[in-house]
């Protein structure tokens, strides 16, 4: 795959909520805003588990089964607490954990918990970004390193491939 840090990555399966039309309309507005602000295209990373019969994302490119590679090379990652966002700890790309006012309470809580416990940041309502027309990106590199060290790095690691890529990722953070 030939993807450099020239895309904004949206990683999320399409999950039904109380008002899909409103959510998708706001998501398109968010994508338009970010594409204009960062002069980059939004690309949709989709698992092979989800095959979209139509493009809900405003004719944006959907790439299946390459989420890890896309996360590793994205300039900015958008998501809703997907497990694929753990990869952002190594790639050191900024992450925006998105929620929508139409999401159910439990889903919003899970998004908030992921954002604070894994990335040490707040999740953001899509509607607020659209309304304010601004966003602040922050990446807590020390916190990310702490999470990697405490939960993903083994002192007796013997797998050379994993060691190589982990070291490569840690160099980006430090």
PyMOL commands that set and color helices and strands:
alter all, ss='L'
color gray80, all
select helices_A, chain A and resi 20-38+67-73+83-91+105-119+126-132+141-151+160-173
alter helices_A, ss='H'
color red, helices_A
select strands_A, chain A and resi 7-11+41-46+62-64+76-79+94-99+124-125
alter strands_A, ss='S'
color yellow, strands_A
deselect
rebuild
show_as cartoon
